[in-house]
Amino acid sequence: MKKLLLILLCGVMLFGATGCGNENVEEEKQQEQIQEFGNVEKETAEVLVAKFNTQIVDNSSLNPASVDYLTTDENSYWYGLITGIYLIVYPIDYTGDLSTDIVDYMVLYVEKNSEYEANANEYLHYLIKANNPDITTEEINELLTEANNSASSGKTVNNGKGIDIGYVDNEDNYQYQVIRLYA
């Protein structure tokens, strides 16, 4: 009887130590999510803002994000791009150091009826390209349409290239969220 109890106890300890294979199940689940939604490399706020600025400078005459127009608020970085349009960077863990904070998501914040609201769509395209340069203009347009259509349900949309796009419409502003998916 003692041997049987000892064997059962050893079996319970063995399964407890290995987690009954839960690690393999979690790895498989993560791999499936990566295949379905994609992922991107971790990037700092400083690097992603630089990529955003490169997109703007190389492709337009819009104002890039500048530290001259940078403020911090509620653990995020706010860049004034032009009157009524802001780039907001939300790090995973805010430290106040752009060179080390890994970006969780970025937001294009647009005040409705502002003087330069017409520039928002172009800024948004550059923001998405900065987060994943492999996304085509056609894919961006599809994502934006889907995000607008999904806004009332609060869902984000994805095309398998490592970022989700969300849209939030408020009374006096709207926001496009570019959410980064990490492995």
C-alpha positions, 0 to 999 in steps of 0.5 A: 500500500505504501509503495502504491501511494509512493508511486501515485505521489511521484506521478502527481509530482512528475505531472506537476513539474512538467505541467502535463504538457501545457508548455507545448500547448501554449507554444502551439497556440502562440505559433498559430496566432503568429501564423494568423495575425503575424508579428513584428520585431520589438522597436523603441519609441525613438526608432519608430518615430524615426521610421515614421519621420522617414516615411513623411520626409521621403514621400511628402511635404507634411511636418514630421514628428519633432521633439520640439513639439513633444510632451508626455501625458499619462505615460505616453508621448504626444507629438504635435504634427500640425494644428489638430493632428497628433501622434501619440506613442504608448510604450509597453512600460513607460520609463520616460526614455524614448530610446528604451521604451518598447512601443505597444501601440501608436495613435493618430489623434485628429481633432474634427473640423481642424484646419488640417484634418484633410492631412490625417489620411496621409499621415495615417498611411505613413504611420502604418508603413512605419510600423510595417513597410511590407503592407501595401497601399491597397492593404492599408486602404482595406484595413482602414475601411475594415477598421471604420466598419468595426468601430462600433463593435470595438474590434480591431482588424488585422491582415496577418502582417503583425499589426492591428488597426483600430478606430475610435470616433468621439464627439470632437475627435477620432483616433486610429490605433496601430497596435504592434503584435509581438511574438 
